[in-house]
Amino acid sequence: MMISSLLPKTLQKASRLSHYTQSSIQRRCLHAFKEITSPFGCMTKVVCTLGPSTDSKEMIDKLVTAGMTVARLNFSHAGDDYTYPTKLMDLVRNAPGRHVRLIDGAYEHTDGPKNIRAVLVDTKGPEIRTMPLQGNVEIAEIAEGAIVEIITEDVSSDVAPVSAEGPHRIQVDYASIASTMEVGSKILLDDGLIELEVTDIDTDGSVQTVALNGGPIKKNKGVNLPNTAIDLPALTEKDKCDLKWSCENGADYVAASFIRTGANVRSVIAYLERCVLELQAEQPEKEFMRPLVISKIENKEGLDNFDEILHESDGIMVARGDLGVEIPFREVFAAQKMMVERCNRVGKPVIVATQMLDSMQKNHPEMLDKL
């Protein structure tokens, strides 16, 4: 991920003068690296997502040395006891650099790089997912043209289809699916790898669809409803627990997932402020601060309401992966440039995140039509 803002004039000048020879590119990269690891350097920073491959002191120190300025903790898979995110938070705070004692108002000077490292807690947010499949199988194959019924009732005790042609029944955890959809609307499964078109909506709350392309589907996969206003709350109960943990442990930023309106942002900020007041009353000897809210733009509704979301937010994250499922793939780049430009204009940070090179690893169905 990259946090983008206006580049210093020195770097802009170096970019114009470069003739893109191998040596000039190396010099520019070295210059940029020096600015990134400087406390007053380049305004484009690096956000690193921490996980099993980077959850040791040695790896955190390497990331810091390489220029990490923000550590992202993914709470989509965090446990209820918060043992793992607490471990990651401690590793980041104890890494050499200026941010070690920043929460106490004093710096601890070491020989490490002096870039400021912040912690960003990325919440799971409200989302729609597939539930256990028919026959409780791990994977179900869906053929192109197969009839697929989308329902909210348990289907795990049903007999699994004998072939990919179906018919299939898939349970999702969105109670308003029938009232939200219209005939002709699209339902995307597993980041758009399978595209369904709604053919009928039954009075019992089930949605009849036909598969426009085939592929495998598993339980707990994401479901996207492009060009559809989703009837979901801004915060789930898990999000509320995660936000309180963030306030209690001094997270610098909170990335609020699936923000669709300015009202969503206000709800997140209001809950954070309430958490801070409660913690301050419980522990008056400590000082708590509200984390800054980074609103994640992940669907068309959020894109349509971008100006009001930007006004209410402390910063923006362009979630390219989900956005590329919700809107036509070719429009993501123009939307990204628009959001970055508007954030720069008002002086708010913007993060460009996810799937920078994903199209080189696997093909989106829309891309296959062009091949």
C-alpha positions in Angstrom: 0.0 0.0 0.0 1.1 3.5 -0.6 0.1 6.8 1.1 0.1 9.4 -1.6 0.4 13.2 -1.4 2.2 15.9 -3.3 5.9 15.1 -3.9 8.6 17.5 -2.8 9.9 19.8 -5.5 13.4 18.2 -5.4 11.9 14.8 -6.3 9.7 16.3 -9.0 12.7 18.0 -10.6 14.7 14.8 -10.4 11.9 13.0 -12.2 11.8 15.6 -15.0 15.6 15.5 -15.6 15.9 11.7 -15.6 16.4 10.0 -19.0 15.3 6.6 -17.5 18.7 5.0 -17.9 19.4 2.2 -15.5 21.8 4.3 -13.5 19.4 7.2 -13.3 16.6 5.0 -12.1 18.9 3.6 -9.4 19.9 7.1 -8.3 16.3 8.2 -8.1 15.3 5.1 -6.1 18.1 5.7 -3.7 17.2 9.3 -3.3 13.5 8.4 -2.7 14.5 5.8 -0.1 16.6 8.3 1.7 13.7 10.7 1.9 11.3 8.0 3.0 13.5 7.0 5.9 13.9 10.7 6.9 11.4 12.2 9.4 10.9 15.2 7.1 11.3 13.5 3.7 9.1 12.2 0.9 5.3 12.6 1.5 4.6 9.2 -0.1 4.9 6.5 2.6 4.7 2.8 2.8 2.0 0.8 4.7 2.9 -2.8 5.5 0.3 -5.4 6.5 1.7 -7.6 9.3 1.0 -11.3 9.4 2.5 -14.7 10.1 5.6 -14.1 7.9 6.4 -10.8 9.6 5.4 -11.3 13.2 8.9 -11.5 14.7 11.2 -8.8 16.0 13.7 -9.5 13.3 11.2 -9.1 10.5 9.7 -6.0 12.0 13.1 -4.4 12.3 13.8 -5.3 8.6 10.5 -3.7 7.5 11.4 -0.5 9.5 14.9 -0.4 8.0 13.3 -0.8 4.5 11.1 2.2 5.0 7.8 1.0 6.7 6.0 4.0 8.2 2.6 2.5 8.9 1.9 -1.0 10.2 -1.5 -2.4 9.2 -3.2 -4.9 11.5 -5.9 -6.9 9.7 -8.8 -7.5 12.1 -10.8 -9.5 9.6 -9.2 -12.7 11.1 -8.3 -11.5 14.6 -9.4 -13.7 17.5 -11.7 -12.6 20.2 -8.9 -12.6 22.8 -6.8 -10.1 20.9 -3.6 -12.0 21.7 -2.1 -11.8 18.2 -2.8 -8.1 17.4 -1.5 -7.2 20.9 1.7 -9.1 20.1 2.1 -7.2 16.7 1.3 -3.9 18.4 4.1 -4.5 21.0 6.6 -5.5 18.3 5.9 -2.3 16.3 6.1 0.0 19.3 9.3 -1.5 20.6 11.1 -1.4 17.2 13.9 1.2 17.0 12.9 4.7 15.9 11.1 7.8 17.0 7.7 6.2 17.5 8.9 3.9 20.4 7.9 6.4 23.1 5.8 8.8 21.1 2.6 7.9 23.0 4.3 9.1 26.2 5.4 12.4 24.6 9.1 11.6 24.7 11.5 10.1 22.1 13.9 7.3 22.7 16.9 7.9 20.5 18.5 4.8 19.0 20.7 4.0 16.0 17.6 2.9 14.0 16.0 4.9 11.2 14.1 7.9 12.4 10.9 7.5 10.3 7.6 7.8 12.3 5.7 4.5 12.4 2.0 4.5 13.1 -0.4 1.5 13.7 -3.5 1.2 11.6 -6.3 -1.1 12.7 -8.3 -2.4 9.7 -11.7 -3.4 10.8 -13.7 -6.2 9.2 -16.8 -4.1 8.6 -20.3 -5.2 7.5 -20.0 -7.7 4.6 -22.0 -10.4 2.9 -20.6 -13.9 2.7 -21.6 -17.4 1.6 -22.5 -19.9 4.4 -21.9 -23.7 4.5 -22.7 -25.3 1.2 -25.2 -28.1 0.2 -24.1 -31.4 1.7 -21.6 -29.4 3.8 -19.0 -29.9 1.1 -15.8 -27.8 1.1 -16.0 -26.9 -2.6 -18.9 -26.8 -5.1 -18.4 -26.5 -8.8 -20.9 -24.3 -10.7 -21.1 -24.6 -14.5 -21.9 -21.7 -16.8 -25.6 -21.5 -17.4 -26.4 -23.4 -14.2 -29.5 -22.4 -12.1 -28.4 -21.0 -8.7 -30.9 -20.2 -6.0 -29.7 -17.6 -3.4 -31.4 -18.0 0.0 -30.9 -17.1 3.7 -31.8 -20.5 5.1 -29.4 -23.3 6.0 -28.7 -25.7 3.1 -25.9 -27.7 4.7 -28.2 -30.7 5.3 -29.4 -30.7 1.7 -28.0 -33.3 -0.8 -25.2 -31.8 -2.8 -25.8 -31.5 -6.6 -24.5 -34.5 -8.6 -23.0 -32.3 -11.3 -21.8 -28.7 -11.8 -25.0 -28.0 -13.9 -26.9 -28.1 -10.7 -29.4 -26.8 -9.7 -27.6 -25.2 -6.8 -28.8 -23.5 -3.6 -26.4 -21.2 -1.9 -27.0 -19.6 1.5 -25.8 -16.0 2.2 -25.8 -14.1 5.5 -27.8 -11.1 4.2 -31.4 -11.2 5.4 -32.5 -8.4 3.0 -31.2 -10.1 -0.2 -34.6 -10.5 -1.8 -35.9 -7.0 -1.0 -32.6 -5.5 -2.2 -32.3 -7.2 -5.6 -34.1 -6.7 -8.9 -34.5 -8.9 -12.0 -31.4 -8.3 -14.1 -29.2 -7.3 -11.2 -25.8 -9.0 -10.8 -24.5 -11.1 -7.8 -20.8 -11.6 -7.7 -19.3 -14.5 -5.7 -15.7 -14.8 -4.5 -14.3 -11.4 -5.7 -16.3 -11.6 -8.9 -14.9 -15.0 -10.0 -18.5 -16.2 -10.5 -21.1 -13.8 -11.8 -24.8 -14.5 -11.4 -27.7 -12.7 -13.0 -31.0 -12.4 -11.2 -33.9 -14.0 -13.2 -36.7 -14.0 -10.6 -37.4 -13.1 -7.0 -39.8 -15.4 -5.1 -42.2 -14.3 -2.5 -40.6 -16.7 0.1 -37.4 -14.5 0.0 -35.3 -16.6 -2.4 -33.5 -15.2 -5.4 -33.3 -17.2 -8.6 -30.2 -16.6 -10.8 -28.3 -18.1 -13.7 -24.5 -18.4 -13.7 -22.9 -16.2 -16.4 -19.6 -18.1 -16.0 -18.5 -21.2 -14.1 -16.1 -21.9 -11.3 -15.6 -23.3 -7.8 -17.2 -21.8 -4.7 -16.5 -22.3 -1.1 -18.2 -21.3 2.2 -17.2 -17.9 3.8 -16.5 -16.3 0.4 -17.4 -12.7 -0.2 -20.6 -11.7 -2.0 -20.8 -8.4 -3.9 -24.0 -6.7 -5.1 -22.8 -4.1 -7.7 -25.0 -1.0 -8.3 -27.1 -2.0 -5.3 -27.7 0.0 -2.1 -26.9 -2.3 0.7 -29.1 -2.4 3.8 -26.3 -3.0 6.4 -25.2 -1.1 9.5 -22.0 0.9 9.6 -20.7 -1.1 12.5 -21.1 -4.8 13.5 -20.7 -6.0 17.1 -17.2 -7.3 16.2 -16.3 -3.9 14.8 -17.4 -2.2 18.1 -15.2 -4.6 20.1 -12.2 -3.9 17.8 -12.7 -0.2 17.9 -12.7 -0.2 21.7 -9.5 -2.3 21.7 -8.0 0.3 19.3 -8.7 3.1 21.7 -7.5 1.2 24.7 -4.2 0.2 23.1 -3.4 3.5 21.4 -3.8 2.7 17.7 -3.1 5.8 15.5 -5.6 5.0 12.7 -8.7 3.0 12.2 -9.6 1.9 8.7 -13.4 1.7 8.6 -14.5 -0.9 6.0 -17.4 -0.6 3.5 -18.1 3.1 4.2 -21.0 4.1 2.0 -22.1 7.5 3.2 -21.0 10.4 5.4 -23.4 9.2 8.1 -21.4 5.9 8.2 -18.3 7.9 9.1 -20.0 10.0 11.7 -21.3 6.7 13.3 -17.7 5.4 13.5 -16.3 8.6 15.0 -19.1 8.9 17.5 -18.5 5.4 18.8 -14.8 5.9 19.0 -15.3 9.1 21.0 -17.7 7.3 23.4 -15.1 4.6 23.9 -12.5 7.2 24.8 -14.8 8.8 27.3 -15.6 5.4 28.9 -12.0 4.4 29.1 -11.0 7.7 30.6 -13.6 7.4 33.3 -12.4 3.8 34.1 -8.7 4.7 34.0 -8.3 8.4 34.9 -4.6 8.0 35.5 -4.1 7.3 31.7 -4.7 9.5 28.7 -6.7 8.2 25.8 -7.0 9.7 22.3 -9.4 8.9 19.5 -7.7 7.2 16.5 -8.0 9.0 13.2 -10.6 7.4 10.9 -9.5 6.3 7.4 -12.7 5.6 5.3 -12.3 2.7 2.9 -14.0 3.2 -0.5 -15.0 -0.3 -1.6 -18.2 0.0 -3.6 -20.1 2.2 -6.0 -22.3 3.7 -3.3 -19.2 4.9 -1.5 -17.8 6.3 -4.7 -21.0 8.1 -5.5 -21.0 9.7 -2.1 -17.2 10.4 -2.0 -17.3 14.1 -1.4 -19.4 13.8 1.8 -17.3 10.9 3.0 -14.1 12.8 2.5 -15.6 15.8 4.4 -16.3 13.6 7.4 -13.2 11.5 7.3 -9.6 12.0 8.6 -8.3 10.2 5.5 -9.3 7.9 2.7 -8.3 4.4 1.5 -8.8 3.4 -2.1 -9.6 -0.3 -1.8 -8.9 -1.2 -5.4 -9.6 -4.9 -5.0 -13.3 -4.6 -3.8 -13.8 -1.5 -5.9 -12.7 -3.5 -9.0 -15.5 -6.0 -8.3 -18.2 -3.4 -7.7 -17.6 -1.2 -10.7 -16.3 -2.0 -14.2 -12.6 -3.0 -14.0 -11.5 -0.3 -16.5 -13.1 2.5 -14.4 -11.0 1.7 -11.2 -8.0 3.7 -12.4 -10.0 6.9 -13.2 -11.8 6.6 -9.8 -8.5 6.1 -8.0 -6.9 9.2 -9.6 -10.0 11.3 -8.8 -10.0 10.3 -5.1 -6.2 10.9 -4.7 -6.5 14.3 -6.4 -9.4 15.4 -4.2 -7.6 14.2 -1.0 -4.5 16.1 -2.0 -6.6 19.2 -2.7 -8.0 19.3 0.9 -4.8 18.1 2.5 -6.0 14.7 3.8 -4.0 11.5 3.6 -5.0 8.9 1.0 -3.9 5.3 0.8 -3.9 3.3 -2.4 -4.2 -0.3 -1.5 -4.6 -3.9 -2.7 -4.2 -5.8 -6.0 -1.5 -3.7 -7.5 -0.3 -6.7 -9.5 -3.2 -9.2 -9.0 -4.2 -9.1 -12.6 -0.8 -10.6 -13.5 -1.6 -13.6 -11.3 -5.2 -14.4 -12.2 -7.7 -13.1 -14.7 -10.9 -11.2 -13.8 -13.9 -12.6 -15.8 -14.2 -9.1 -17.5 -10.6 -9.4 -18.6 -11.2 -12.8 -20.2 -13.6 -11.3 -22.6 -10.9 -9.1 -24.0 -8.4 -12.0 -24.6 
